[in-house]
């Protein structure tokens, strides 16, 4: 049944957030600040009407999510830990921002409404391509 529900869904949002350093809960800053930073980056790219439309369309529904993290691989002259970020930690911030809570956008009620996830991480040569 879950697969049938997910297959029947159309793409409701295709959003690129770059340049933006993908965040994880453990790189030094307060997690609330990291969630707020991602939420603000999304809000800068979505109108209030689009955000409301998503909330209405997804209310009470299971969702499938595809996320591609583009991590700057750095250069030999710069110490950079971005390429070694774990995929599961990258997803934690994204899931929390989608949820309905203080730093969240309320697009989904809880992350238990995420029924399918496809996530990849790719390395990019230029920092401005990171996102």
N, C-alpha and C positions, 0 to 999 in steps of 0.2 A: 504494500500500500504506500509506504513512504516513497519508493522509487516512482510510482505512478504520479503522486502529488508533485514531486520535483520535476519530472519530465514534462508535465503539463504547463510549467511556468515559462513565461517569456522573459527576456532580459529587460529589467526595469531600470537599470542604471549601469552605465559604463563610464567610469570616472578615472582620470589620470591625475595623480598628484605629484608633480615634479616641477622644479627641483624641491625635494623634501627628503631629509634623512629618515628612513624608517626607524622607528623607536622600539625598544624592548623595555620590559620592566626593570632590568638590572643594569643600566648604564649610568648610574650616578645621580640623575635628577629624581625629584619626587614623581612618583607614578601618576598622581593627579595632574601635575603639570604636563606630563607627556600626553596623557589622554586629551587634555584641553588643547594642546598644540595640534594634534591630529584632527580633533573635532573642528577647530577653527579653520584648518586647511581645507577640510571638506566643505564647510559652510561658505568659504570664499568662492568655491567652484559650483555651488548649487544655490539656486534661488530658494527663498522661503516657500514659494508655491510648490517647487519640485520636492522639497523636503516633506511638506505636508502630504503631497500626493503619494510619496513613498510610504509614509506612515499609514495612510488610509488603505493603500493597496496591500500592505504586508501585515496588517493587524490580524493576529491570530493564525497566521499561515507559517508553515515551514518554508525555509528558504535555502537555496543553494548559493554558495559564494565562490567566486574565482578571484584569487588575489595573486598578483605578480609583484614581488619585491625586487626593485632594481637597486643593487648595492654598489657603491663606488669601490672599486678595488684598490684605489690609492696609487701611490707612486713610490719608487725606491727611496726617495728622500723624505717621505712622511710616514710616521708610524700610524697605522690605521687598523682598527679592529672591526670595522664595518663588515668586511666579507665573511667573518666568522660568526656572525649573529645566527642563532638557532632559529629555524623556521617556526617552531612552536612558540617561542617567545615573541617573535614578530607578530604572530597572529593574536596573542593575548590582548595587546593594546587595541588592535582592530576590532575584535569581538566586543570588548568593553565599550568602545566608542559607538558601536552600532546599537547597543542596548539602551533601555530606558532607565537611566540613573543620572546623578548629578553632572558627570563629565560626558555623558552620552548624548546621542542625537535622537534616541527614541525611535529609530527606524524599525527595530525589532523589540519585542517585549523583554526577552531574555535570550542568552546565547543557547539555551535549550531549544530554541526555535530554528537553529541552524542545523539542517538535516544532512547537508552535503558540503564538503569543502574541497576545493582544488587549489593548492598553493604551490608556488615555485619561487625560487630566488635565483636571480641572475646577476652576474657582475658586469658593471659598465665601466668604460674607460674614463669618462668625464664626470666630474662631481655634479655638474649641472644636469646630468641625465638621471641622477639618483631619484628614486621615488617609490 
